[in-house]
Amino acid sequence: MIKEVCVENFTNVPLMIKRGANRIELNNDLAAGGTTPSFGVIKKTVEFAHRYNVPVIVMIRPRSGNFVYTADELEIMNNDIQMCSLLNADGIAFGCLTNNKQLDKTAMKQLIATAHAGNLEVVMHMAFDELIASKQKEALEWLSKNKVARILTHGGSLDRPITDCFENLKELNKQAKGKIEILPGGGITDENVNSVIETIGVTQAHGTKILGKI
């Protein structure tokens, strides 16, 4: 089982690794849903985590709000991905949508190419949950064909408990088998993580409280 802990900046990284984190998703400003951390934070976190063989996935998100990005914002994201490669991060998490809640394939391709050129694993984050439901299966196929490693998903709106999203998550995981990993997240804690993983049939989970409260 892989427990990916979602952290804000470096402060609690040592504690989470001590508690058994198998992977770190590194963010700035989790109150805003997570944005890209600074050069210094990424550098320190990667150096520390790699001493314990813990991979670091860096959030690539230039601002809070929606996931529809301008050309200038995509340039910023592209540069931040290059920074992550320079600092030896293991992967990056991002998601780009169109105004009508579909995958922005042009933007995604551009950023995926930059990530792969820098030997970074790519994760589609919870922007996936904002896709039109009827487009999610098609998006999953597209992401797998474009060598995205996994999809972080709640399986539905974040205002619903994850138990209400189990059926959709099981469907996504069934479709994803052998193509792309499904990483459930949102409302997963140290108390429910085992049942979530067993019910959905996955081998990993993500959360801020997956290793207990701070």
C-alpha positions as a Markdown table, in Angstrom:
| # | Residue | x | y | z |
|---|---|---|---|---|
| 1 | Met | 0.0 | 0.0 | 0.0 |
| 2 | Ile | 1.3 | 3.5 | -0.9 |
| 3 | Lys | 0.2 | 6.3 | 1.3 |
| 4 | Glu | 0.7 | 9.6 | -0.4 |
| 5 | Val | 0.5 | 12.5 | 2.0 |
| 6 | Cys | -0.5 | 15.9 | 0.8 |
| 7 | Val | 1.6 | 18.6 | 2.6 |
| 8 | Glu | 1.9 | 22.3 | 2.6 |
| 9 | Asn | 5.5 | 23.4 | 2.2 |
| 10 | Phe | 8.4 | 21.8 | 4.1 |
| 11 | Thr | 7.3 | 22.2 | 7.7 |
| 12 | Asn | 5.6 | 18.8 | 8.3 |
| 13 | Val | 7.6 | 16.8 | 5.8 |
| 14 | Pro | 10.0 | 15.3 | 8.4 |
| 15 | Leu | 7.1 | 14.3 | 10.6 |
| 16 | Met | 5.1 | 12.7 | 7.8 |
| 17 | Ile | 8.1 | 10.7 | 6.6 |
| 18 | Lys | 8.7 | 9.6 | 10.2 |
| 19 | Arg | 5.1 | 8.4 | 10.3 |
| 20 | Gly | 5.6 | 6.3 | 7.2 |
| 21 | Ala | 4.7 | 8.4 | 4.2 |
| 22 | Asn | 5.5 | 6.5 | 1.0 |
| 23 | Arg | 5.2 | 9.5 | -1.3 |
| 24 | Ile | 4.8 | 13.3 | -0.8 |
| 25 | Glu | 2.6 | 15.6 | -2.8 |
| 26 | Leu | 4.2 | 19.0 | -2.2 |
| 27 | Asn | 2.0 | 22.1 | -2.3 |
| 28 | Asn | 1.8 | 25.8 | -1.3 |
| 29 | Asp | -1.4 | 27.2 | 0.2 |
| 30 | Leu | -3.7 | 24.2 | 0.7 |
| 31 | Ala | -6.5 | 26.5 | 1.8 |
| 32 | Ala | -6.7 | 27.6 | -1.8 |
| 33 | Gly | -6.6 | 24.0 | -3.0 |
| 34 | Gly | -2.8 | 23.9 | -3.4 |
| 35 | Thr | -0.5 | 25.9 | -5.7 |
| 36 | Thr | 3.1 | 25.6 | -6.8 |
| 37 | Pro | 5.6 | 25.8 | -3.9 |
| 38 | Ser | 8.8 | 27.9 | -4.1 |
| 39 | Phe | 12.1 | 26.9 | -5.5 |
| 40 | Gly | 13.6 | 26.8 | -2.0 |
| 41 | Val | 10.7 | 24.6 | -0.6 |
| 42 | Ile | 11.0 | 22.2 | -3.5 |
| 43 | Lys | 14.8 | 21.9 | -3.2 |
| 44 | Lys | 14.7 | 21.3 | 0.6 |
| 45 | Thr | 11.8 | 18.8 | 0.4 |
| 46 | Val | 13.4 | 16.8 | -2.4 |
| 47 | Glu | 16.8 | 16.7 | -0.7 |
| 48 | Phe | 15.3 | 15.6 | 2.6 |
| 49 | Ala | 12.7 | 13.1 | 1.2 |
| 50 | His | 15.3 | 11.4 | -1.1 |
| 51 | Arg | 17.4 | 10.6 | 2.0 |
| 52 | Tyr | 14.6 | 8.2 | 3.0 |
| 53 | Asn | 13.8 | 7.1 | -0.6 |
| 54 | Val | 10.5 | 8.9 | -0.6 |
| 55 | Pro | 9.5 | 10.3 | -3.9 |
| 56 | Val | 8.1 | 13.9 | -4.2 |
| 57 | Ile | 5.3 | 15.0 | -6.6 |
| 58 | Val | 5.1 | 18.8 | -6.9 |
| 59 | Met | 1.8 | 20.6 | -7.6 |
| 60 | Ile | 2.0 | 22.7 | -10.7 |
| 61 | Arg | -0.8 | 25.3 | -10.3 |
| 62 | Pro | 0.0 | 29.0 | -10.7 |
| 63 | Arg | -3.1 | 30.3 | -8.8 |
| 64 | Ser | -6.2 | 29.2 | -7.1 |
| 65 | Gly | -9.6 | 29.1 | -8.8 |
| 66 | Asn | -10.4 | 27.2 | -12.0 |
| 67 | Phe | -8.2 | 25.1 | -14.2 |
| 68 | Val | -8.7 | 27.1 | -17.4 |
| 69 | Tyr | -5.3 | 28.6 | -18.1 |
| 70 | Thr | -4.1 | 31.5 | -20.3 |
| 71 | Ala | -1.1 | 31.3 | -22.5 |
| 72 | Asp | 0.9 | 33.3 | -20.0 |
| 73 | Glu | -0.1 | 30.9 | -17.2 |
| 74 | Leu | 0.8 | 27.9 | -19.3 |
| 75 | Glu | 4.2 | 29.5 | -19.8 |
| 76 | Ile | 4.6 | 29.9 | -16.0 |
| 77 | Met | 3.6 | 26.2 | -15.5 |
| 78 | Asn | 6.0 | 25.1 | -18.2 |
| 79 | Asn | 8.8 | 27.0 | -16.5 |
| 80 | Asp | 7.9 | 25.5 | -13.1 |
| 81 | Ile | 7.9 | 22.0 | -14.5 |
| 82 | Gln | 11.5 | 22.7 | -15.8 |
| 83 | Met | 12.4 | 23.9 | -12.3 |
| 84 | Cys | 11.1 | 20.7 | -10.8 |
| 85 | Ser | 13.2 | 18.6 | -13.1 |
| 86 | Leu | 16.3 | 20.8 | -12.3 |
| 87 | Leu | 15.6 | 20.1 | -8.6 |
| 88 | Asn | 15.3 | 16.4 | -9.0 |
| 89 | Ala | 11.7 | 16.1 | -8.1 |
| 90 | Asp | 10.1 | 12.7 | -9.1 |
| 91 | Gly | 6.9 | 14.0 | -10.7 |
| 92 | Ile | 4.4 | 16.8 | -11.0 |
| 93 | Ala | 0.6 | 17.1 | -10.7 |
| 94 | Phe | -1.5 | 19.4 | -12.8 |
| 95 | Gly | -4.7 | 19.5 | -14.9 |
| 96 | Cys | -5.9 | 21.8 | -17.7 |
| 97 | Leu | -9.6 | 22.1 | -18.6 |
| 98 | Thr | -11.5 | 24.1 | -21.3 |
| 99 | Asn | -14.3 | 26.5 | -20.5 |
| 100 | Asn | -16.9 | 23.8 | -21.2 |
| 101 | Lys | -15.4 | 21.3 | -18.6 |
| 102 | Gln | -13.4 | 19.1 | -21.0 |
| 103 | Leu | -9.8 | 18.2 | -21.0 |
| 104 | Asp | -7.6 | 20.9 | -22.6 |
| 105 | Lys | -5.6 | 18.4 | -24.7 |
| 106 | Thr | -3.4 | 21.1 | -26.4 |
| 107 | Ala | -2.3 | 22.5 | -23.0 |
| 108 | Met | -2.0 | 19.0 | -21.4 |
| 109 | Lys | 0.2 | 17.8 | -24.3 |
| 110 | Gln | 2.5 | 20.8 | -24.0 |
| 111 | Leu | 3.1 | 20.3 | -20.3 |
| 112 | Ile | 3.3 | 16.5 | -20.5 |
| 113 | Ala | 6.0 | 16.8 | -23.1 |
| 114 | Thr | 8.0 | 19.2 | -20.9 |
| 115 | Ala | 7.6 | 16.9 | -17.9 |
| 116 | His | 8.7 | 13.8 | -19.8 |
| 117 | Ala | 11.7 | 15.6 | -21.3 |
| 118 | Gly | 12.7 | 16.3 | -17.7 |
| 119 | Asn | 12.2 | 12.7 | -16.6 |
| 120 | Leu | 9.2 | 13.6 | -14.5 |
| 121 | Glu | 6.2 | 11.4 | -13.8 |
| 122 | Val | 2.9 | 13.1 | -14.6 |
| 123 | Val | -0.2 | 13.0 | -12.4 |
| 124 | Met | -3.6 | 14.4 | -13.4 |
| 125 | His | -4.9 | 16.0 | -10.3 |
| 126 | Met | -8.5 | 16.5 | -9.1 |
| 127 | Ala | -9.3 | 18.8 | -12.0 |
| 128 | Phe | -10.3 | 15.4 | -13.4 |
| 129 | Asp | -13.4 | 15.5 | -11.1 |
| 130 | Glu | -14.6 | 18.7 | -12.8 |
| 131 | Leu | -14.8 | 17.1 | -16.2 |
| 132 | Ile | -18.3 | 16.4 | -17.5 |
| 133 | Ala | -19.1 | 12.9 | -16.2 |
| 134 | Ser | -19.7 | 11.6 | -19.7 |
| 135 | Lys | -16.3 | 12.7 | -20.8 |
| 136 | Gln | -14.3 | 11.1 | -17.9 |
| 137 | Lys | -13.9 | 7.7 | -19.5 |
| 138 | Glu | -12.7 | 9.2 | -22.8 |
| 139 | Ala | -10.3 | 11.4 | -20.8 |
| 140 | Leu | -8.9 | 8.4 | -18.9 |
| 141 | Glu | -8.1 | 6.7 | -22.2 |
| 142 | Trp | -6.4 | 9.9 | -23.6 |
| 143 | Leu | -4.3 | 10.4 | -20.4 |
| 144 | Ser | -3.2 | 6.7 | -20.5 |
| 145 | Lys | -2.2 | 7.0 | -24.1 |
| 146 | Asn | -0.2 | 10.1 | -23.4 |
| 147 | Lys | 1.7 | 8.3 | -20.7 |
| 148 | Val | 0.2 | 10.0 | -17.6 |
| 149 | Ala | 1.1 | 7.8 | -14.7 |
| 150 | Arg | -2.0 | 8.2 | -12.6 |
| 151 | Ile | -5.2 | 10.2 | -11.9 |
| 152 | Leu | -5.9 | 11.7 | -8.5 |
| 153 | Thr | -9.6 | 11.6 | -8.1 |
| 154 | His | -12.4 | 11.8 | -5.5 |
| 155 | Gly | -14.7 | 10.1 | -7.8 |
| 156 | Gly | -17.2 | 12.9 | -7.6 |
| 157 | Ser | -17.7 | 16.3 | -6.1 |
| 158 | Leu | -15.6 | 17.0 | -3.0 |
| 159 | Asp | -18.7 | 18.1 | -1.1 |
| 160 | Arg | -19.7 | 14.4 | -1.1 |
| 161 | Pro | -18.1 | 11.9 | 1.3 |
| 162 | Ile | -15.8 | 9.5 | -0.5 |
| 163 | Thr | -18.1 | 6.6 | 0.5 |
| 164 | Asp | -20.7 | 8.1 | -1.8 |
| 165 | Cys | -18.2 | 8.0 | -4.6 |
| 166 | Phe | -17.1 | 4.4 | -4.3 |
| 167 | Glu | -19.1 | 3.0 | -7.2 |
| 168 | Asn | -17.7 | 5.6 | -9.6 |
| 169 | Leu | -14.2 | 5.0 | -8.3 |
| 170 | Lys | -14.6 | 1.3 | -8.8 |
| 171 | Glu | -15.7 | 1.8 | -12.3 |
| 172 | Leu | -12.8 | 4.1 | -13.1 |
| 173 | Asn | -10.4 | 1.6 | -11.5 |
| 174 | Lys | -11.8 | -1.2 | -13.6 |
| 175 | Gln | -11.4 | 0.8 | -16.8 |
| 176 | Ala | -7.9 | 1.9 | -15.7 |
| 177 | Lys | -6.4 | -1.6 | -15.0 |
| 178 | Gly | -3.2 | -2.1 | -16.9 |
| 179 | Lys | -3.3 | 1.4 | -18.4 |
| 180 | Ile | -3.1 | 4.1 | -15.7 |
| 181 | Glu | -3.2 | 4.2 | -11.9 |
| 182 | Ile | -6.2 | 5.5 | -10.0 |
| 183 | Leu | -5.2 | 7.4 | -6.8 |
| 184 | Pro | -8.3 | 8.1 | -4.6 |
| 185 | Gly | -8.2 | 11.2 | -2.5 |
| 186 | Gly | -10.4 | 13.7 | -0.6 |
| 187 | Gly | -11.6 | 12.8 | 2.9 |
| 188 | Ile | -9.3 | 9.8 | 3.3 |
| 189 | Thr | -7.8 | 9.6 | 6.8 |
| 190 | Asp | -5.7 | 7.1 | 8.9 |
| 191 | Glu | -9.0 | 5.7 | 10.1 |
| 192 | Asn | -10.7 | 4.9 | 6.8 |
| 193 | Val | -7.7 | 4.4 | 4.4 |
| 194 | Asn | -7.7 | 0.6 | 4.7 |
| 195 | Ser | -11.4 | 0.3 | 3.9 |
| 196 | Val | -11.2 | 2.8 | 1.0 |
| 197 | Ile | -8.3 | 0.9 | -0.6 |
| 198 | Glu | -10.0 | -2.5 | -0.1 |
| 199 | Thr | -13.4 | -1.4 | -1.4 |
| 200 | Ile | -12.1 | 0.3 | -4.5 |
| 201 | Gly | -9.5 | -2.3 | -5.3 |
| 202 | Val | -6.5 | 0.1 | -5.5 |
| 203 | Thr | -3.1 | -0.1 | -3.9 |
| 204 | Gln | -2.6 | 3.6 | -3.0 |
| 205 | Ala | -4.4 | 6.5 | -1.5 |
| 206 | His | -3.9 | 10.3 | -1.0 |
| 207 | Gly | -4.7 | 12.8 | 1.8 |
| 208 | Thr | -3.7 | 15.4 | 4.2 |
| 209 | Lys | -4.7 | 13.3 | 7.2 |
| 210 | Ile | -3.8 | 9.9 | 5.8 |
| 211 | Leu | -1.1 | 9.5 | 8.4 |
| 212 | Gly | -3.2 | 11.2 | 11.2 |
| 213 | Lys | -3.8 | 14.7 | 12.2 |
| 214 | Ile | -0.9 | 17.1 | 12.8 |
